[in-house]
């Protein structure tokens, strides 16, 4: 399967990404979702560093994905009635335990970043 390169913008910065043939629409949808998530974190105004914005956006997206997966599993279980989720993927809806775990994860990421200055 051939791969082509696609130039995209995330939070105003250009990236050249490899895209499998026939995957352009999915990749652009993913780029749009990441861009929106990062801009939302940036626009909240508390965090300025691009790497921290990316980490928080990734955590928010992962949390939302886990919530969707969990909600789908709950709604397909015949013995358990579906209940609405208490959170909406919104950081303000995180529990105190979630916030503590996120802060710990950010501290660990900061330590790792200080060692080489890069996530990857």
JONORRA-V786643 format. One record per residue. PHI is phi in whole degrees, 0 to 359 (NA if undefined). OMEGA is omega in radians with two decimals (NA if undefined). Layout:
BEGIN
phi:PHI omega:OMEGA
phi:PHI omega:OMEGA
END
This chain:
BEGIN
phi:NA omega:-3.10
phi:274 omega:-3.14
phi:236 omega:3.05
phi:242 omega:3.14
phi:260 omega:-3.10
phi:228 omega:3.11
phi:269 omega:-3.12
phi:229 omega:3.09
phi:239 omega:3.03
phi:231 omega:-3.12
phi:52 omega:3.07
phi:81 omega:-3.14
phi:249 omega:-3.13
phi:278 omega:3.06
phi:224 omega:3.06
phi:256 omega:-3.04
phi:245 omega:3.00
phi:283 omega:-3.10
phi:227 omega:3.10
phi:294 omega:3.13
phi:303 omega:-3.14
phi:83 omega:-3.09
phi:255 omega:-3.05
phi:299 omega:-3.11
phi:297 omega:3.13
phi:294 omega:3.14
phi:295 omega:3.13
phi:296 omega:3.09
phi:294 omega:3.11
phi:294 omega:3.12
phi:299 omega:3.13
phi:298 omega:3.14
phi:295 omega:3.12
phi:295 omega:3.13
phi:300 omega:3.12
phi:298 omega:-3.12
phi:295 omega:-3.14
phi:292 omega:3.12
phi:295 omega:3.12
phi:296 omega:3.11
phi:295 omega:-3.14
phi:300 omega:-3.08
phi:290 omega:3.06
phi:295 omega:2.97
phi:85 omega:-3.07
phi:269 omega:-3.05
phi:235 omega:-3.10
phi:249 omega:-3.07
phi:289 omega:-3.08
phi:301 omega:-3.12
phi:293 omega:3.11
phi:290 omega:3.08
phi:300 omega:-3.14
phi:297 omega:-3.14
phi:296 omega:-3.13
phi:295 omega:3.09
phi:297 omega:3.12
phi:297 omega:3.11
phi:297 omega:3.11
phi:298 omega:3.13
phi:295 omega:3.11
phi:295 omega:3.12
phi:298 omega:3.12
phi:298 omega:3.14
phi:296 omega:3.10
phi:297 omega:3.13
phi:295 omega:3.12
phi:296 omega:3.13
phi:298 omega:3.13
phi:295 omega:3.12
phi:297 omega:3.13
phi:294 omega:3.12
phi:295 omega:3.13
phi:295 omega:-3.08
phi:287 omega:3.12
phi:269 omega:3.12
phi:283 omega:-3.06
phi:291 omega:-3.06
phi:277 omega:-3.10
phi:243 omega:3.08
phi:291 omega:3.14
phi:288 omega:3.09
phi:238 omega:3.12
phi:294 omega:3.14
phi:287 omega:3.12
phi:285 omega:3.13
phi:253 omega:-3.14
phi:237 omega:-3.04
phi:79 omega:-3.10
phi:271 omega:-3.10
phi:304 omega:3.14
phi:292 omega:-3.12
phi:270 omega:3.11
phi:295 omega:3.06
phi:284 omega:3.11
phi:300 omega:3.12
phi:296 omega:3.10
phi:298 omega:3.13
phi:298 omega:3.11
phi:296 omega:3.12
phi:296 omega:3.12
phi:295 omega:3.11
phi:297 omega:3.11
phi:297 omega:3.11
phi:297 omega:3.11
phi:297 omega:3.09
phi:297 omega:3.11
phi:296 omega:3.10
phi:296 omega:3.09
phi:301 omega:3.12
phi:298 omega:-3.14
phi:294 omega:-3.13
phi:293 omega:3.14
phi:293 omega:3.14
phi:289 omega:-3.12
phi:229 omega:3.07
phi:77 omega:-3.11
phi:223 omega:3.02
phi:284 omega:-3.07
phi:243 omega:NA
END
